[in-house]
Amino acid sequence: MAFEGGVLVPGVNSRGNGYRCVLPFEALPTEVPLLRRAAVTQLTVWGVTAADEAELVVAELAANVIKHVGEGTPATLVLERRRERLRVEMHDKSRLFPAMQRADCEAECGRGLHLLAAVVADWGAVATALGKAVWCELDLGADAACRRMERAAGALQSYQAHGGGSMEGLPSEALLRESAIELIADLLHWTSARGLDPDDVLDQAQMHYEAEAA
């Protein structure tokens, strides 16, 4: 990979019915905005409408490498469009796998994974010859809105089970509403901590909702 004017320029190869882009980078805080920008640029070229969600995923995966593997670690981001899904992979040289667990803001691999799971259709981690790859998949097809509702319901159930939005004595509809508000608030804290503008994220989420609802 090479930097031109501060922007990472990827190489792209077609693979059957999809496209693949490989972006090596150093796990440094200053590199994350460039990596996000390169990913969004490539997804725009592919015509991917989930670029905003992908940007959040890229930022979270890169931040996890910096925090849990170490600053300056060589890592590789792989983007692959597979028909109705976008796959995002983060490869690093550590064999420490992420684990979903109840966690406070300071706990390792805690809340960030819950928020990540609320955004993506599926995620996981696999061992590689050099370490591991953490992968996430985002829906791109016509049924994405239905899948979004299914994911939202699952995310709210998981959120409540891990202590989020626990309001004793509220009717089920009110509890669901308050839990959704608390989950959205946590997501805004998460985006702000990753250097994103919460207002901008909300505006783009509203645009996506209106487009899919139409």
Secondary structure as GFF3:
##gff-version 3
##sequence-region A 1 214
A	DSSP	beta_strand	2	4	.	.	.	ID=ss1
A	DSSP	beta_strand	7	9	.	.	.	ID=ss2
A	DSSP	beta_strand	11	15	.	.	.	ID=ss3
A	DSSP	beta_strand	18	27	.	.	.	ID=ss4
A	DSSP	alpha_helix	32	46	.	.	.	ID=ss5
A	DSSP	alpha_helix	51	68	.	.	.	ID=ss6
A	DSSP	beta_strand	73	82	.	.	.	ID=ss7
A	DSSP	beta_strand	85	92	.	.	.	ID=ss8
A	DSSP	alpha_helix	111	119	.	.	.	ID=ss9
A	DSSP	beta_strand	122	127	.	.	.	ID=ss10
A	DSSP	beta_strand	132	139	.	.	.	ID=ss11
A	DSSP	alpha_helix	144	161	.	.	.	ID=ss12
A	DSSP	alpha_helix	172	193	.	.	.	ID=ss13
A	DSSP	alpha_helix	198	213	.	.	.	ID=ss14
###
